[in-house]
Amino acid sequence: MLALTLGLILGVGVAVSIEYFDTSFRNVADIESQLGVPVVGVIPQFADASAFDPDDLAATEPFRVLHTSLNLLLPQKESTAIVIVSAGPGEGKSTTVNRLAGAIASSGHKVILIDGDMRRPTQHRLGNWKRSPGLSEYLHGKASLQEIVQTAAGDGLNVIGSGSHSGFSFSLRHAERMRELVAELKTTYDRVLFDSPPIIGVSDASILASCMDGALLLIQHRRNPRAMTSRAQHILASAQTPLIGAILNQVPPDSGEDYGYYAHNYTYYGSGEGKRSKKSSSRDAATTEKNPPEHIDLHETDK
């Protein structure tokens, strides 16, 4: 009996210690108060992320909500180039930007997704697209823009793979050509989305971010210390890249606080309507863009 009591006390003590010393982000309020930016999306932890069905409302609703939040923040009728970054690897950045691109395309907007993580490219596997010719060939002057753009399944979605140059990394000499690419893409597409390497410890991401109109910082629920996430924000500020907002990713459905609300609504829409046509998605997106609130000034450089 004494051993059982001591075991219980020890177990509680360990749990309290872990909770006390855990400095990772757990909820929307913590992120918004510490980083000073809005959380534009909360992505739940899916039981089987590999079995994603783009026609399943419960699965796609978090990304449609993210798309709507961006529309309300960004300038209307103006093309925008955005990079999705994370502090460290394995937080779900590549999967999130892939599904966000699909949600934007299904709403009737023209979007292009570029795999800017040329050290560990992922997008060609997620979408079953060609890796090359791609971005690295373009930056080296070995391929034209017309040669690297691919048409993906779904209306309005184009993609550019990372390219075949294994181990390629950005340098400042590539920045000007990247800016030229972004400017040209913005004449054709409503949204230009870039995947990127982790922004801490890899120089590529900060150089890539400096060529963008803005960035989204993806934060995995209870993964990295807050100091690490704050460091990522400082790197973006040093690159003079406006931080549009944050995305809280892989939130367990039983994590409590305000996440039960998100999970309940996502499930409600999925079970109530099942599959959804692209036409209805486009009508909803158009409706949400009427009478938008104030937008973020993506051209502000005074940090």
Phi, psi and omega per residue, in radians:
M1 nan -0.732 3.129
L2 -1.125 -0.719 3.133
A3 -1.101 -0.691 3.125
L4 -1.116 -0.743 3.133
T5 -1.122 -0.771 3.122
L6 -1.114 -0.660 3.111
G7 -1.106 -0.738 3.113
L8 -1.116 -0.749 -3.141
I9 -1.105 -0.750 3.131
L10 -1.115 -0.732 3.138
G11 -1.089 -0.767 3.111
V12 -1.116 -0.701 3.134
G13 -1.098 -0.726 3.118
V14 -1.126 -0.762 -3.137
A15 -1.084 -0.749 3.134
V16 -1.136 -0.698 -3.136
S17 -1.117 -0.771 3.124
I18 -1.062 -0.754 -3.131
E19 -1.134 -0.663 -3.074
Y20 -1.233 -0.728 -3.067
F21 -1.551 -0.073 3.104
D22 -1.340 1.954 -3.101
T23 -1.828 0.227 3.135
S24 -1.287 2.876 3.114
F25 -1.369 2.358 -3.092
R26 -2.054 -0.392 -3.066
N27 -2.619 2.983 -3.092
V28 -1.099 -0.750 -3.090
A29 -1.057 -0.721 3.133
D30 -1.086 -0.757 -3.119
I31 -1.134 -0.838 -3.071
E32 -1.163 -0.613 -3.125
S33 -1.318 -0.623 -3.094
Q34 -1.484 -0.709 -3.101
L35 -1.558 -0.384 3.121
G36 1.277 0.411 3.099
V37 -2.263 2.720 3.139
P38 -1.303 2.590 2.959
V39 -1.506 1.974 -3.024
V40 -1.615 -0.138 3.130
G41 -2.834 2.501 3.035
V42 -2.137 1.991 -3.068
I43 -1.821 2.072 -3.130
P44 -1.258 2.832 3.066
Q45 -1.423 2.039 -3.115
F46 -1.501 2.502 -3.120
A47 -1.070 -0.708 3.132
D48 -2.409 1.607 -3.058
A49 -1.134 -0.453 -3.102
S50 -1.309 -0.279 -3.106
A51 -1.718 0.594 -3.099
F52 -1.146 2.282 3.111
D53 -1.997 1.952 -3.098
P54 -1.149 -0.207 3.102
D55 -1.705 0.010 -3.132
D56 -1.632 2.030 -3.071
L57 -1.072 -0.685 -3.120
A58 -1.089 -0.585 -3.128
A59 -1.414 -0.624 -3.049
T60 -1.575 -0.325 -3.053
E61 -1.003 -0.715 3.115
P62 -1.018 -0.603 -3.105
F63 -1.413 -0.510 3.020
R64 -1.197 -0.670 3.074
V65 -1.120 -0.740 3.092
L66 -1.058 -0.761 3.109
H67 -1.068 -0.779 3.134
T68 -1.088 -0.735 3.124
S69 -1.060 -0.706 3.111
L70 -1.136 -0.729 3.135
N71 -1.058 -0.604 -3.127
L72 -1.343 -0.328 -3.125
L73 -1.707 -0.567 -3.030
L74 -1.531 2.725 3.098
P75 -1.039 2.371 3.131
Q76 -1.345 2.622 3.095
K77 0.954 0.607 3.112
E78 -2.454 2.164 3.129
S79 -1.146 2.506 -3.079
T80 -2.367 2.350 3.060
A81 -1.781 2.149 -3.041
I82 -2.231 2.391 3.020
V83 -1.923 2.417 3.081
I84 -1.743 2.106 -3.108
V85 -2.142 2.824 3.012
S86 -2.453 2.790 -3.125
A87 -1.198 -0.740 -3.093
G88 -2.313 3.090 -3.138
P89 -1.361 2.801 3.005
G90 1.317 0.334 -3.116
E91 -1.635 -0.078 3.098
G92 1.709 0.302 -3.085
K93 -1.105 -0.821 -3.068
S94 -1.143 -0.737 3.114
T95 -1.126 -0.715 -3.116
T96 -1.127 -0.810 -3.119
V97 -1.190 -0.563 3.091
N98 -1.093 -0.799 -3.104
R99 -1.335 -0.529 3.045
L100 -1.122 -0.732 3.117
A101 -1.050 -0.723 3.097
G102 -1.110 -0.693 3.134
A103 -1.154 -0.700 3.119
I104 -1.135 -0.758 -3.140
A105 -1.117 -0.695 -3.120
S106 -1.198 -0.296 3.117
S107 -1.479 -0.079 3.118
G108 1.783 -0.009 3.106
H109 -1.516 2.676 3.058
K110 -1.542 2.168 -3.076
V111 -2.402 2.530 3.025
I112 -2.206 2.394 -3.117
L113 -1.958 2.171 -3.115
I114 -2.035 2.274 3.092
D115 -1.477 1.733 3.139
G116 -1.601 0.066 3.093
D117 -1.663 1.505 -3.039
M118 -1.516 -0.069 3.052
R119 -1.519 -0.695 3.100
R120 -2.369 1.222 -3.085
P121 -1.143 2.535 -3.065
T122 -2.264 -0.543 -2.942
Q123 -1.062 -0.607 -3.124
H124 -1.144 -0.451 3.079
R125 -1.454 -0.682 -3.131
L126 -1.133 -0.642 -3.080
G127 -1.896 0.068 -3.113
N128 0.985 0.822 3.127
W129 -1.903 2.969 3.084
K130 -1.365 2.407 3.107
R131 -1.336 -0.614 -3.109
S132 -2.444 2.754 -0.031
P133 -1.170 2.548 -3.061
G134 -2.585 -2.592 -2.989
L135 -1.080 -0.742 -3.101
S136 -1.127 -0.672 3.086
E137 -1.112 -0.691 3.118
Y138 -1.119 -0.792 -3.103
L139 -1.152 -0.505 3.100
H140 -1.484 -0.050 -3.141
G141 1.337 0.344 -3.109
K142 -1.731 -0.060 3.115
A143 -2.649 2.564 3.120
S144 -1.521 2.951 3.111
L145 -1.069 -0.724 -3.131
Q146 -1.087 -0.514 -3.110
E147 -1.375 -0.387 -3.054
I148 -1.780 -0.261 -3.129
V149 -1.360 2.256 3.100
Q150 -2.002 2.620 3.064
T151 -1.690 2.115 -3.129
A152 -1.611 2.907 3.060
A153 -1.130 2.339 -3.127
G154 1.933 2.525 -3.090
D155 -1.228 2.335 2.987
G156 1.411 0.042 -3.094
L157 -1.895 2.123 2.984
N158 -2.057 2.796 -3.101
V159 -2.426 2.724 2.983
I160 -2.278 2.153 3.126
G161 -1.291 3.049 -3.090
S162 -1.279 -0.486 -3.052
G163 1.792 2.978 -3.005
S164 -1.687 -0.036 -3.106
H165 -1.342 1.646 -3.113
S166 -1.141 2.319 3.129
G167 1.383 0.116 3.126
F168 -1.088 2.430 3.078
S169 -2.321 2.575 3.117
F170 -1.212 2.610 2.964
S171 -2.406 2.982 -3.107
L172 -1.072 -0.460 3.138
R173 -1.241 -0.273 3.090
H174 -1.580 -0.231 -2.994
A175 -1.088 -0.751 -3.091
E176 -1.150 -0.705 3.105
R177 -1.167 -0.592 3.086
M178 -1.147 -0.718 3.109
R179 -1.097 -0.674 3.095
E180 -1.109 -0.712 3.107
L181 -1.093 -0.821 -3.128
V182 -1.065 -0.776 -3.138
A183 -1.074 -0.710 -3.136
E184 -1.213 -0.710 3.136
L185 -1.129 -0.590 -3.121
K186 -1.205 -0.301 3.078
T187 -1.359 -0.247 -3.081
T188 -1.970 -0.589 -2.982
Y189 -1.988 2.601 3.077
D190 -1.274 -0.688 3.135
R191 -2.325 2.326 3.087
V192 -2.029 1.954 -3.039
L193 -1.919 2.320 3.112
F194 -2.053 2.282 2.861
D195 -1.441 2.729 -3.075
S196 -2.619 2.887 3.006
P197 -1.256 2.945 3.013
P198 -1.007 2.510 -2.995
I199 -1.485 -0.267 3.096
I200 -1.699 2.194 3.081
G201 1.519 -0.095 3.118
V202 -2.253 2.067 -3.053
S203 -1.207 -0.439 -3.076
D204 -0.936 -0.782 -3.001
A205 -1.124 -0.707 -3.116
S206 -1.223 -0.646 3.089
I207 -1.168 -0.757 3.102
L208 -1.068 -0.771 -3.122
A209 -1.082 -0.578 -3.113
S210 -1.158 -0.264 -3.135
C211 -1.673 -0.008 -3.030
M212 -1.745 2.864 3.017
D213 -1.367 -0.449 -3.105
G214 -3.016 2.995 -3.114
A215 -2.369 2.648 2.955
L216 -1.984 2.295 -3.131
L217 -1.762 1.981 3.134
L218 -1.553 2.298 -3.108
I219 -2.177 2.103 3.082
Q220 -1.376 2.368 -3.127
H221 -0.980 2.124 3.049
R222 0.935 0.828 3.126
R223 -1.975 -1.127 -3.045
N224 -1.774 2.648 3.060
P225 -1.047 2.638 -3.133
R226 -1.072 -0.577 3.139
A227 -1.085 -0.593 3.124
M228 -1.197 -0.727 3.103
T229 -1.165 -0.701 3.100
S230 -1.110 -0.622 3.100
R231 -1.109 -0.705 3.089
A232 -1.054 -0.710 3.110
Q233 -1.115 -0.695 3.139
H234 -1.154 -0.637 3.117
I235 -1.121 -0.724 3.087
L236 -1.098 -0.704 3.122
A237 -1.125 -0.672 3.122
S238 -1.152 -0.543 3.100
A239 -1.428 -0.004 -3.117
Q240 1.018 0.714 3.101
T241 -1.879 2.018 3.132
P242 -1.039 2.314 3.068
L243 -1.556 1.882 -3.082
I244 -1.206 -0.741 -3.108
G245 3.096 -3.082 -3.121
A246 -2.089 2.710 3.063
I247 -2.133 2.178 3.076
L248 -1.644 2.081 -2.952
N249 -2.005 2.718 3.062
Q250 0.957 0.903 3.128
V251 -1.502 2.079 3.136
P252 -1.100 2.503 -3.117
P253 -1.130 -0.373 -3.105
D254 -1.792 0.377 -3.063
S255 -1.394 -0.112 3.066
G256 1.352 -2.748 -3.124
E257 0.915 -2.246 -3.041
D258 -1.610 0.079 -3.042
Y259 -1.413 -0.416 3.053
G260 -1.049 -0.574 3.118
Y261 -1.118 -0.840 3.134
Y262 -1.093 -0.870 -3.086
A263 -1.066 -0.684 -3.135
H264 -1.109 -0.788 -3.111
N265 -1.179 -0.717 3.117
Y266 -1.066 -0.769 -3.138
T267 -1.184 -0.662 -3.136
Y268 -1.045 -0.834 -3.132
Y269 -1.145 -0.664 -3.121
G270 -1.177 -0.761 -3.097
S271 -1.352 -0.449 -3.088
G272 -1.409 -0.552 -3.043
E273 -2.130 -0.265 3.116
G274 1.141 -2.064 -3.136
K275 -1.503 2.740 -3.092
R276 -2.395 2.459 -3.131
S277 -1.372 2.732 3.129
K278 -1.183 -0.524 -3.137
K279 -1.130 -0.747 3.140
S280 -1.176 -0.610 3.085
S281 -1.080 -0.731 -3.132
S282 -1.134 -0.685 3.133
R283 -1.125 -0.733 -3.136
D284 -1.115 -0.753 -3.131
A285 -1.087 -0.705 3.123
A286 -1.121 -0.647 -3.138
T287 -1.140 -0.704 -3.086
T288 -1.235 -0.290 -3.091
E289 -1.555 -0.062 3.091
K290 -1.350 2.460 3.098
N291 0.919 0.983 -3.131
P292 -1.247 2.699 3.071
P293 -1.341 -2.950 -3.131
E294 -1.081 2.562 -3.094
H295 -1.838 2.740 3.041
I296 -1.263 2.388 3.078
D297 -1.462 1.798 -3.090
L298 -1.397 -0.042 -3.118
H299 -1.820 0.135 3.125
E300 -1.314 2.246 -3.129
T301 -1.986 -0.157 -3.132
D302 -1.396 1.824 -3.134
K303 -1.597 nan nan
